[in-house]
């Protein structure tokens, strides 16, 4: 199982990326920035792809709304994928459009059977047009619906199963929802169908006193890093047959954006966090093997 770690492409870094490329194995780009496949964002992606794999992350699919899915959006995504061969195509498990008008936000959905049926049909249409699975991201939220019939993790598990889609697991959003709804992030992971994970997001949020706010304006918190380590431990311990052989992890940072060198530092921080975990696991494995050999020798009457 491979954990490839990179970051989202951001405008303040474009000039440097055009000159030097990137020093991470994977990058993520907002899909809508590449529609019509021209301009500076597309040149930046082409340059980054010389060194890294590409993930496409959308913000406007509005998979949960009641309007018809725009055919031009699906056409653009399909054309992009045919050229860029993205490892993952994703969007959000939300709605952001109503009565033909866009809200330019990611709003939560009622978590019930009716919504699951609605989503399964719409996800199926998108995947049929693209000819591949998409990944949908769990979102941060600030309200719940009276019409909710199940927990968020059950809702997500059922959607992934019935629609046969993938999951973009945002760990920072889990922490925001933990604060806002007393929904423990570790319990969420314990109940989640981990085999559906294709990609992971990490990032920062702000605590506004009454609630946590998902602003992506700071580096991942220590709690987010710890949750990332916990997730990798769960994935390795279960030895799952993942739908994707690689689990791509992307640093999201959208406000107060620092120089690109800080992005590299944060990706190294993530790598070191799981490198330490792997080293501990390797040492434990060696100890277990030694104990096993010792016990075997004793059973066979071999003196050591």
C-alpha positions in Angstrom: 0.0 0.0 0.0 1.5 3.3 -1.1 0.8 6.7 0.6 1.8 9.4 -1.9 1.8 12.9 -0.4 1.5 16.2 -2.2 -0.4 19.5 -2.3 -3.0 21.5 -4.1 -1.8 23.9 -6.8 -2.3 27.5 -5.8 -2.0 30.7 -7.8 0.8 32.4 -5.7 3.0 29.4 -6.6 2.4 29.3 -10.4 5.5 31.2 -11.5 7.8 29.0 -9.4 6.1 25.8 -10.6 6.4 27.0 -14.3 10.1 27.5 -13.8 11.0 24.5 -11.6 8.2 22.0 -11.6 7.3 20.4 -8.3 9.2 18.2 -5.8 6.3 16.0 -4.7 4.9 12.8 -6.3 1.3 14.1 -6.7 -0.6 17.4 -7.0 -4.2 18.4 -7.1 -5.9 21.0 -9.3 -9.4 22.5 -9.1 -11.1 21.0 -12.2 -13.0 24.1 -13.1 -9.7 26.1 -13.4 -8.9 23.9 -16.4 -12.2 24.0 -18.3 -11.6 24.9 -21.9 -8.0 23.7 -21.5 -6.2 27.0 -22.0 -4.5 29.7 -20.0 -2.0 29.8 -17.3 -3.6 27.2 -14.9 -3.4 24.6 -17.7 0.3 25.4 -18.4 1.0 25.0 -14.7 -0.7 21.6 -14.6 1.2 20.5 -17.7 4.5 21.6 -16.1 3.6 19.9 -12.7 2.7 16.6 -14.5 6.3 16.3 -15.7 7.2 15.4 -12.1 4.0 14.3 -10.5 0.7 12.5 -10.8 -2.4 14.7 -11.1 -5.7 14.6 -9.2 -8.7 16.6 -10.4 -10.9 18.1 -7.6 -14.2 19.8 -8.5 -16.2 22.3 -6.6 -19.3 22.8 -8.7 -20.8 19.4 -9.5 -23.5 19.9 -6.8 -24.2 16.2 -6.8 -27.0 16.4 -4.3 -29.2 19.1 -5.8 -32.5 18.7 -7.7 -31.5 20.4 -10.9 -30.2 18.5 -13.9 -26.5 17.9 -13.9 -25.0 20.3 -16.4 -24.0 18.4 -19.5 -21.2 21.0 -20.2 -19.6 20.2 -16.9 -19.5 16.5 -17.6 -18.2 17.1 -21.1 -15.4 19.3 -19.8 -14.5 16.7 -17.2 -14.4 13.9 -19.7 -12.3 15.8 -22.1 -9.9 16.8 -19.3 -9.5 13.3 -18.2 -8.8 12.0 -21.7 -5.9 14.5 -22.0 -4.6 14.6 -18.4 -5.3 11.0 -17.3 -6.0 12.0 -13.7 -5.5 9.4 -11.0 -8.6 10.5 -9.2 -11.5 12.7 -10.2 -13.4 14.1 -7.2 -16.0 16.5 -6.0 -18.0 17.1 -2.8 -20.9 15.2 -1.2 -23.1 18.2 -1.0 -25.3 20.6 -2.9 -24.5 24.1 -4.0 -27.1 25.0 -6.5 -30.9 25.4 -6.4 -33.5 26.5 -9.0 -30.7 27.0 -11.5 -28.7 29.4 -9.3 -25.3 28.6 -7.8 -24.6 29.4 -4.2 -20.8 29.1 -4.5 -20.7 27.1 -1.3 -20.8 23.5 -0.1 -24.1 22.8 1.7 -24.9 19.6 3.6 -27.5 17.1 2.6 -30.2 15.3 4.6 -28.9 11.9 5.6 -31.8 9.6 4.8 -32.9 6.9 2.4 -34.6 9.2 0.0 -31.4 11.2 -0.5 -29.3 8.1 -0.9 -31.5 6.9 -3.7 -31.3 10.4 -5.3 -27.5 10.5 -5.0 -27.0 6.9 -6.4 -28.9 7.8 -9.6 -27.0 11.0 -10.1 -23.6 9.5 -9.3 -24.4 6.7 -11.7 -25.1 9.2 -14.5 -21.8 11.0 -13.8 -19.8 7.8 -13.8 -21.5 6.5 -16.9 -20.5 9.7 -18.8 -16.9 9.7 -17.5 -16.5 5.9 -17.9 -14.9 5.6 -14.4 -15.5 5.9 -10.7 -15.5 9.3 -9.1 -14.5 10.1 -5.5 -16.8 12.2 -3.3 -15.6 14.2 -0.3 -17.2 14.3 3.1 -17.8 18.0 4.0 -17.6 20.1 7.1 -21.0 21.3 8.3 -22.6 23.7 10.7 -26.2 22.3 10.9 -28.0 19.1 10.7 -31.5 18.3 9.3 -34.6 17.1 11.2 -35.0 14.7 8.3 -31.8 12.9 9.1 -32.3 9.1 9.6 -28.7 7.9 10.1 -25.2 8.9 11.1 -22.8 10.6 8.6 -20.6 7.5 8.4 -23.5 5.2 7.7 -24.8 7.7 5.0 -21.4 7.7 3.3 -20.9 3.9 3.5 -24.3 3.4 1.9 -23.7 5.9 -0.9 -20.3 4.4 -1.8 -21.7 0.9 -1.7 -24.9 1.5 -3.7 -23.3 3.9 -6.3 -20.0 1.9 -6.4 -18.1 5.2 -6.1 -14.9 6.1 -4.2 -14.3 8.4 -1.2 -12.1 11.4 -0.8 -11.7 11.4 3.0 -11.1 14.9 4.4 -9.6 14.5 7.9 -9.8 18.1 8.7 -13.6 18.1 8.0 -13.9 15.1 10.4 -12.3 17.3 13.1 -14.5 20.2 12.4 -17.6 18.0 12.6 -16.3 16.4 15.8 -16.2 19.9 17.4 -19.5 21.1 15.9 -21.6 17.9 16.5 -19.7 15.9 19.1 -19.0 13.3 16.4 -15.7 11.6 17.4 -13.4 11.4 14.4 -11.8 8.1 15.5 -15.1 6.4 15.9 -16.0 7.6 12.4 -12.9 5.9 11.0 -13.6 2.7 12.9 -17.1 2.5 11.2 -16.0 3.7 7.8 -15.7 1.3 4.8 -12.0 2.0 4.4 -11.8 0.1 1.1 -13.5 3.0 -0.7 -10.8 5.5 0.1 -9.0 6.8 -3.0 -7.7 10.1 -1.6 -7.2 12.0 1.6 -7.2 15.7 2.4 -5.5 17.3 5.4 -5.6 21.0 6.3 -6.3 23.5 9.0 -9.4 25.1 10.5 -10.2 27.9 13.0 -12.0 27.5 16.4 -14.4 30.5 16.7 -15.4 29.7 20.2 -19.0 28.5 19.5 -17.9 26.3 16.6 -15.1 25.2 14.4 -14.8 26.8 10.9 -13.2 25.1 8.0 -11.1 27.9 6.5 -8.0 26.1 5.2 -6.0 29.1 6.3 -3.4 27.3 8.4 -1.3 24.1 8.4 -2.8 20.8 9.6 -3.2 20.8 13.3 -1.4 18.2 15.5 -4.8 16.5 15.9 -5.1 16.3 12.1 -1.6 14.7 11.8 -2.5 12.3 14.6 -5.7 11.3 12.8 -3.7 10.8 9.5 -1.3 8.5 11.3 -4.3 6.6 12.9 -5.9 6.2 9.4 -2.7 4.8 7.9 -2.4 2.3 10.8 -6.0 1.2 10.2 -5.4 0.8 6.5 -2.2 -1.2 7.0 -3.6 -3.3 9.8 -6.7 -4.4 7.8 -4.6 -5.1 4.6 -7.6 -4.1 2.6 -8.2 -4.8 -1.1 -8.5 -1.1 -1.9 -10.3 0.1 -5.0 -7.2 2.1 -5.8 -3.7 0.7 -5.1 -2.4 4.1 -4.1 -3.9 6.4 -1.4 -3.1 10.0 -2.4 -2.9 12.6 0.4 -3.2 16.3 -0.4 -2.4 19.3 1.7 -5.1 21.9 1.3 -4.2 25.5 2.1 -6.4 28.2 0.6 -6.1 31.3 2.9 -3.0 33.1 4.1 -1.1 31.1 1.6 2.7 30.9 2.4 5.6 30.4 0.1 5.7 27.1 -1.7 8.6 26.0 0.5 6.2 25.8 3.5 4.1 23.5 1.5 7.1 21.2 1.0 7.8 21.4 4.7 4.3 20.3 5.6 4.4 17.4 3.2 7.6 16.3 4.8 6.0 16.5 8.2 3.3 14.2 7.0 5.8 11.7 5.5 7.8 11.7 8.7 4.7 11.1 10.8 4.0 7.8 9.0 7.7 6.9 8.6 7.9 6.8 12.4 4.9 4.6 12.5 6.3 2.3 9.9 9.6 2.0 11.7 7.8 1.1 14.9 5.8 -1.5 13.0 8.9 -2.9 11.4 10.6 -3.2 14.8 7.6 -4.9 16.3 7.5 -7.3 13.4 11.2 -8.2 13.9 10.5 -8.8 17.7 7.5 -10.9 16.9 9.5 -13.0 14.4 12.3 -13.5 17.0 9.9 -14.6 19.6 8.2 -17.0 17.1 11.6 -18.5 16.2 12.5 -18.9 19.9 9.3 -20.6 20.7 9.6 -22.9 17.7 13.1 -23.8 18.7 12.0 -24.6 22.3 9.2 -26.8 21.0 11.6 -28.7 18.8 14.1 -29.1 21.6 16.8 -27.0 20.0 19.2 -25.3 22.5 19.9 -21.6 21.9 
